[in-house]
Amino acid sequence: MTDGFSVPGPTATGPLAASIARVAELADKLGMSHDEVFDVRNLSEASGVPTDVVRALLDGRPAGEPDLQARFLQRFDLLRSTRLKPNGRRYTQQEIADGAGMSRQQAGALINGDRRPTMEHCDAIQRFFKVHAGFLTADDTDALDSALQRTEQSLLQDFAGDGDPLERLLQDHGVRGIAWRAAQLPTDKHRDKVTEWLDMLLESVKPGPGTSGET
């Protein structure tokens, strides 16, 4: 038995299900195992979502922690157990406090759940552990979806090979397909994520210094 995932669950719907399907399709084109691209432990570390919740969401089952503080505590604990010092040891409360610009007492209260975190606390801790914004607070479904979108971007770059990733994206997914998928998203917030993702891809394929465009 593996920690991977084979195919989307029969009840999976919405943006997360669409991301699962796209990643599965790209994995098939690259000849990669679904167990590799849907590795539950890797997705948990990337998203902050507990492994059992990742597995349930991939299977299309409702799951996740609705309480923001409980979710924060889960993610904070995962950060402390997976983002270790170069010597392989956990960061101490004092080291976290110093790096996040707070007192040891504040850090201890946050770690123990004795104090509700503010957005400033979350931002400071995320910067200290070098994870993306929202890591500590995003809804579990959204967090997993974002992690799969980053997986998709990496697979697209692999799929492009030595060619132009943007050109291959347009060829294999199609401009109309991208627009259609974006139109299915439920809110402007989700569509903004599509725009942000495309901007990141465009930035990654800009010619470097000393290179030229078309002649």
C-alpha positions, 0 to 999 in steps of 0.5 A: 500500500502506498501514500499515493492516489490513483484517480479522482473519487466519484463524488469529487466536484468543483475546482479541486476535482478539476485540478486533480483531473488536469494533474492526472492527465499531465502525469499520464502524458509524462508517463508518471505514476499517479502515486508519485504526483498524488503522494499524500505526504508530499501534498500534506507538506506542501499544503499544510493539510493533514494527510488523512484530510488530503486522502479524503479530499482526493477521494471526493469525500467531505473533510477538513477543519472548519475552525480557523484556530484549530486549522492554524494549530494543525498547520503550525505543528506540521511546519515545526515537524517538517521545516527543520534546522540544517542539523535536523532538529526542530526550531525552538520556541525562542528561535521562532519568536526571534525569527518572527519578531515576537516574544517567547511568551507570544510564540508559546501561547500560539503554539499551545493554542492559548492565544488566537493568532492575528494575521500579523502573527501568521504572516511573520511565522510564514515568512520565518518558515519560508512558506507561501501566504495563507499556508497557516489559514487557508481552507483545507480544500483551497490549500490542497487545490493550490498545492495541486496547481503548483504541481500542475505548473511543475508538470507543465514545465516538464512536459514542455521540455526544451520547448517554450512552456507557454506555447506548449500550454496553449497547444495542449490545453488550448486558449479556449480550454483555459477560458472555459475552465476559468469561466466555471470557477465560482468566484472572482477570487478563484479566477484571480488565482488563474490569472496569478498562475498564468502570470507566474508561468509567463514570468518563468518563460521570459527570455533571460539576459543576452537572449533575443526574441523573434528575428 
